[in-house]
Structures are given as C-alpha cells and as structure tokens.
Amino acid sequence: MDCPESGAGRFRAAVVPAAVLWVRRLLTSVVLVGLVSPLWGCVVVQPWQRGRLAQRHMQVNPTEGEAYLDQHIASSKESAVGGTALQGGGCGCN
C-alpha cells in the first residue's frame, strides 16, 4: 500500500501504446513531406532553355485547330466522342 506522504505512486509514467507512437511518427512524416515538397518544384530556367520551353509543342493549351485534331484522332481510334462530333467506326475512316 502506498503511503500518501511519500508521494510514491501518485505520478506514474504514462505508457503510450506502440500504435499511438507509430501514428505520431507517420503524421510527423506526412507533415514534413508536405512542407518540403513545394520546394522540389522550384527550378531556375537558364536562358538557353527558354527557347525550347517557348515552342508550340511545349505549351499547356494547344491552339483551337490542334485541339480539334487531337479530339478527332482520339474519337477515330477509340470510337468515343467527347460530345463535339459524331462517332466514327474506329478505323479512322469516318
């Protein structure tokens, strides 16, 4: 029996289950990766690389004609249409 005057047994060390420690480590890792990952996308583009990046095939949005041709080729190959034209036979000869 513990004696109240001795102070023994009043403050027991908290035993943390291994699963809780694993979740803490996982969350810490996810937070650290989330904070550091935007820095991985930072790139310095050199002057001699800018010419290649400015070419038409490197653009994110193609021109209207290129987008139409891409849609036409996809619909001919897959026989599926994105709602802009009639579907073909799949052989490219519509």
N, C-alpha and C positions, 0 to 999 in steps of 0.2 A: 504494500500500500504506500502510495506517495504521500509524503508529508507536505502540506501546503506551504509551510515556512521555508522549505528547502528550495522550492522553485523547480524541482525535478519533475518532468512530465508535463509541465504547462506548455512549453514551446517545443513541439515535435517538428522535426524536419518534414516538410511537405514532400511526399513521394509522388512524382509525376510519372504517369504511365508512359511506356515507350511509344505508344501510338500518338500521344499528345506531342512528344518531342519530335517525332517524325513529321507530323503535320506542321509544327512550327518551322522546322528546317525547310520543308517544301514551300511553305508560304514565303519564307525569307528568300529562298532562291528565286521564286517567281517574281517577287518584288524587285530584287536586284537585276534580274534579266530585263524586266520591264523598264527599269530606269536607265539601263545601259544600252539597250537595243536601239534607241533613236540615234545614238552616236555612231553606230555602224554604218548608217546610210549617208553620212557626210563624206563627200568626195570633192576634191579640188580638181576641176577640169582644166587641163592645160590648154594653151592657145592652139596648139596643133591638133588637138582632139575636137575642138569646137566645129571645125569644118565637117567632120564626119557626122557629128550629132545634129547638124543643121540639115542634113539630106532628107529628102521626102520620105524615104522608107523608114526613117528613124522617128517620124512624127507619131504621136499617140493617136490623133484623129486623122484618118485619111480624108482625101477630098471626096466630094459627093459622087463623082464618077467611079472612083476606086471602091467606095463603099457599095455602090450598086453592083459592080462587077464581082466583088467578094461575095455578096449575097446571091448573085446569080450562080456562081460556081458552087457555092455550098448547097443551094437548092437543087442543082443538077446532080451533084454527087450523092446527096443524102435523100433526095426526093422529099425534102421537107422545106417549108417556106416559112419565113418569119412574118407572114401577114402582109407582104408587099407585092406579091405576084402570084401567078398560077403555078402549081407544082408540075414538074416535068416527069419524065419517065425513069429517071435515074441514070440514063446512059449519056446525058449531056446533049441530046438531040431534040430538045423540045422546040 
